[in-house]
Amino acid sequence: MNIKRIILTLSKKIIKISNKISNLFLLIVDYIFELLYFTIDYYIFNFMTIDKSIYSFNGRLSEKFPSNILVDITEVCNLGCIHCPHPAFKLSDHYSKKMLDPNLNKKMVDEVHKYGAGITQYIRYTSNGEPLVHPKSYEMILYAVENSNTKVTLTTNGTLLNEKKMTKLLNTGLHLIDISVDAFNEETYKKVRVGGDLNITRKNILKLLELKKNCSANTKIIVSFVEQKENTAEIEDFKNFWVDAGADEVLIRALHSHAGQNLMEIEYNEIDNMKNRKPCLYPWERIILNAKGNLAFCPTDWFGKSEITHYENTSIKKIWSDVFYSDLREQHLTNKFTCEFCKKCPDWKETNWPKESGKSYADLVERILY
């Protein structure tokens, strides 16, 4: 009996020791793999080389001056779209119903005329709001068309257009109007473009197309659609309707996060966001003049995180070749960010460089206006 008990006790101890050795072995293996993953990540973050033949000033991109300039002429909007940060922006301390000073618009246009010849593809009047809310929007657009020596485009939700305003827009000689609709069915439109009425917007666009045809205007009309779960099933109907209606282009846009400020349908992981990361196109392509009169480097920023300085105090040409932009580009090329705003943004994935296979808004403008 004693021998049996001794053998049984020894067996139990051996099993316990074996389990401990096995667990220790697994811990060592796990540690080795963790170390390996860390080493790979460290290499990616610090030593991955960027192909500067792709990610640099080439094609339409110039180190002398931006190839496109975005003008946010007002912070005020008459809709509350679910894919847009404006509803949150409107509740923030940064919102102040600002309207761009027309004198700053004039300064920008004159600078484009002087330094952007053959470089700046277009000036795009858009907004962290609805551009046509600005009481001087038509005058500012007209000045740009007549004096910038480049193409001028407008992005609008189309809800404020009436026949008088449409005629006024077409008479400016505006080169392109991009109307954001985002739905084919009325119920979907109400969900996506809160506060809007698709029947009114659709009627406005159809009238604009008719007026364009009747007065033989050269203005190109784009009807656009941001794809999201509420409207994905309507894409083909949307395309077919507006192609048949005579739109020059029907544009289906991918949903993006507005620099991480709107992640409702976009998976985001901060570590994954840094892996295999390419430089964002924007610091090489564009500059923004916002409604407050500040110059900024990111069109998806709603809360002043990419603002550089007030335009009154400087020039676009100076800022474009100054140390601020040089340093920002270097951060993107090396993947070593001191700019937290850029570091946390996942929308670099949605930017397409001139030598990449994907197409950008600038490619669309070049294709239909040049």
N, C-alpha and C positions, 0 to 999 in steps of 0.2 A: 504493500500500500504506500509506504514511504517513497519507494523508488518511482511509482506511478505519479505521485504528487510532485516529486522533484522534476520529473520529465515534463509534466504538464506546466509547472511554473516556469521552467526554462523555455518551453515552447512559446509561452505568452510573452516572455521578455524578449526573445529573439524576434517575434512578430512586431513588438513595439519598436525595437531598435531598427528593424527593416523599414518600417513605416516612416520613422524619423529620417533615416537615410534617404528614402525615396522622396519625402517631402523636401528635404534639403537639396537634393538633386534637382527637383522641379523648380525650386526657388532660384538656384544658380542658373539654370537654363533660362528662366524667365528674365533674370537680371541681364544675362548676356544679350537676349533679344531686345530688351529695353535700351541697352547701351548701343546696340547696332542701329535701332530706329533713331535714337538721338543723334548718332554720328551722321546718318543719312540726312536727317532734317537740318543738322548744322551745316552740312555741305551745301544743301539746297539753298538755305538762307544766306550763306556767306560766300560761296565759291562758284555757284552756278553762273556760267557765262551767258550773256545776252547777245544775240546776233544783231549787231549794230547796223548791219546792212538792211535789216527789216525795221528795227526800232530806233529810228533816228530821223533827222530831217531829210526826207526824200520825196519824190513825186510831187504832190501838191503842197507838202509841208515845207515851210521856209523859216530859217532862223532869223530872218530880217523883220518879219511881221506875221501876225496870225493869218491863217488861211480862211478862217471864218470867225465872225464876231456875233455873239448873241446879245441881244438887247432886251432885258426884262424891264418893260416900261411901267408896269404897275404891280402892286402886291394884291390888288383887289380882284376878286373873282365872284361871278354870279352863280357858280355851281359848286358842288361838294363831291367830286368824283372819288370813288372808293380806292382807286389805285394811286391816288395823288396825296402828297403830304399836306396839301393846302388846309384841310380842316384842322389838323393839328397845329400847323403854322399860324392859323388865324387865332388860336387860343394862346399862343406863346407871347413872351415879352418882346420877341424880335419883330412881331407884326405891328405895323404902324400906318397901314393904308397909304403907303408912299406912292407917289407918282414921279416918274423921271422928269427932271428939269429939261425942257426942250433945248436950253442952251448947251447942256452936256451932250445931247443928241447931235446938235450941230457940230460941236467940237469933235466928236467921234467920226462923223461923216467926213468932215474936212481932213481929218488925219488919215482916214482910209484913202481919200482921193490923193493925198500927198505921198503916202508911203506904201499903200496897198496895191498900187497898179500892177496887174499881172500876178499878184500874190493872193490877195483876199478874194476868194471865190464868191462869197456872199455875206451880206448882213442879214441876220435872221431876227425879226421882231417877234418875240415870244414873251413869256411872262411867268412869274410866280403868281399868276393871276390871269385875267382875260385882257389881252392887249387893247381891245376896242373899248374898254371901259375908260381908258385915258382920254380926256376931252381934247387933247392935241394929237392923238394918234395919227390921224389922216395927214395933218401938216408935217409931222415928223417923218412919216413914210414917204411923202412926196418929196421932201428935201433930200432924203437918202437916194431915191430913184434918180433925181435930177442932178445930184452933185457928187455921189460917191464913186462913180466910174466902175461900179461892179453890180452884181445881181442883188436884188432885195427880195426877201421872202417874209411872209406873215403866217404865224400859226395861231389859229383861233378855234373856239368851240362852235362858232357859227350861229349862236343863239340870238345875238344882237343885230344880225344883219336884216335890213329891210331894203326895199328897192332903191331908195335914195342913197343909202350907205353903200350898197353894192356898186352902184354907178360911180359913186365918188371914189371907191377903191380902184375900180377898173380904170378910171380916168387918171389915176396917179401914174399908171404905167407899171405898177407893181408886177414883178416877174412871176411870182408863185404864191398861191394861197393854199395852205395846208389846214384842212378842217378836221378836227378830231371828233369822231362820232362814237366808235366803240360798240355799236350794237346794230342788229338788223331788226329786232322786235322791240316794240314799245315797252313791254314789261322789263326786258333786260336793260334797256336804256335807263329806265327809272331807277333800277338797282345800281347800275354802274355810274351813271351821270346824275347824281342826286340833285333834284331841283330843276331838271331839264324836261323837255317834252319833245320826243322824237318827231312827232308830226310837224311841229314848228321848225325844228332844225332841218329835217328832210326837205320841207317845202322851201326853206331859205336856200339850201344848196341847189336844188333843182332850178330855182329862179336865177341864181347866180350863173349856172351853166347856160341857161337860156339867154341871159343878158350878154354874156361873153360871146356867144355865137352871133347874136344879132348885131353887136357893135364891132365884130371882128377883132376883139382884144387878143393880145398875145399872151396874156396871163395864163399860166398853167394852174389847173385846179387838182389838188390831191385830196382824196378822202381817206382818212386813216383810222386805225383800229388797234387798240392795245389788247392783245390776247390775254385772257385770264379765265378762270374756271367758270365764271358766269356766262361767258359769251363764246367759248371755243366752238360749240356746236353750230354757231351761226356764220362762221367764216366764209364758207362757200356761197351762201345766199347773199352775204354782204358784198363779196367780190362781184358776183354776177350782176347784182342790182346796179351797182355804181359804174361798172364797165358799160353796161347797156345804157345807163343814163348819160354817158359821155364824159365821165371824169378822165383826166389825162393820166392819172395813176391811182391805183388803190393800194395803200400801204398797210401791211400787217406788221405791227411792232411787237417785239418780245417785252414782256413785263420785266421791269428792273426795279431795284430796291431804293432808288434815290439815295445812293451812298449809305445804305444800311438803315435809312430812316423809315422804310416801308418794307418789312420782311414777311408780309402776310402769306405769300405763297412761295417764298424762296427759302430753300434750306441754307442755313449759314452756320459755319463752324470756323472760329477764328484761326485755328491752326491750319486747317485745310485751305483756308483763304490765302495763306502765305506760301503754300506748296506749288511748285511749278508755275509761279506767277510771272506773267509778262507785264511790261510797263503799260500803264493806261495811256491811251492816245491823247487825251485832252491837253496835257501840258505842252505838247508839240503842235497842237492844231488850233486851239481857240482861246479866246478870252471873253469874259462876260462883263457887261456894264449893267449893273442892277438898278432897281428903282430908287434906291437910296443914293445913287451916284457913285457907288463903290465899284472898283474893278475886282473881279474874282476869277479864280482859275477853274471852278467846277460848275457845270450847268445843272447838276442834280442837288446842289446845296441849297437848302431853304432857310438855314438858321445862322448864316453869317460865318460859318466855319472855314470857308475858303476865300473870304474877303482879304484883299491885299492892302489897298489904300484907296482914299477918295480920289476920283478922277480929276477933280479940280487941282490937285497938288502935283500931278505928274502927266505923263503921256503914255499911250499904249506902246509906242515904239520903245520908249525907255524901259518900261517894265518888262517887255518881252525879252530884251537882251540883258536885263539886269541880273544880279546875283540871286534874287529870290527864285526866278524861274529856273536858272541854271542849277541851283541846289535841289529844287523840287524834281527836276528831270533826273538828276543823279540818284536821288532816293529811289525813284522808280526803276532805274537801270540796275542798281545794286541790290534792290529789295531790302534796303536798310532804311527804315522810316523813322524820322523824328516827327513827321506830320501824322498825328494819330488819326486825323480825319481820313487821309488816304489809306493808311495802314488797315483800317477796319472796313473799308469799302469793298464790297464784292463785285461792283459793277464794271471793273476792269475787264472782266470776261466778255462783256457785251460790246467792247470797243474793237473796231476792226481797222488795222493799219492799211495803208495803200498797197503794200506788197503781200498782204494776207488774202486768203480766198474769200472770207466773208465780206459783206458789203455794208457800208455805213450810210448815214443820211447824206454826207458830203458826196458820196458816189452817186446817189440818186439825183442830187442837184446837178452834178456835173453831166449826168446822162441826159437829163431832160431840158436843161437850160443852156448847155454849151454844144 
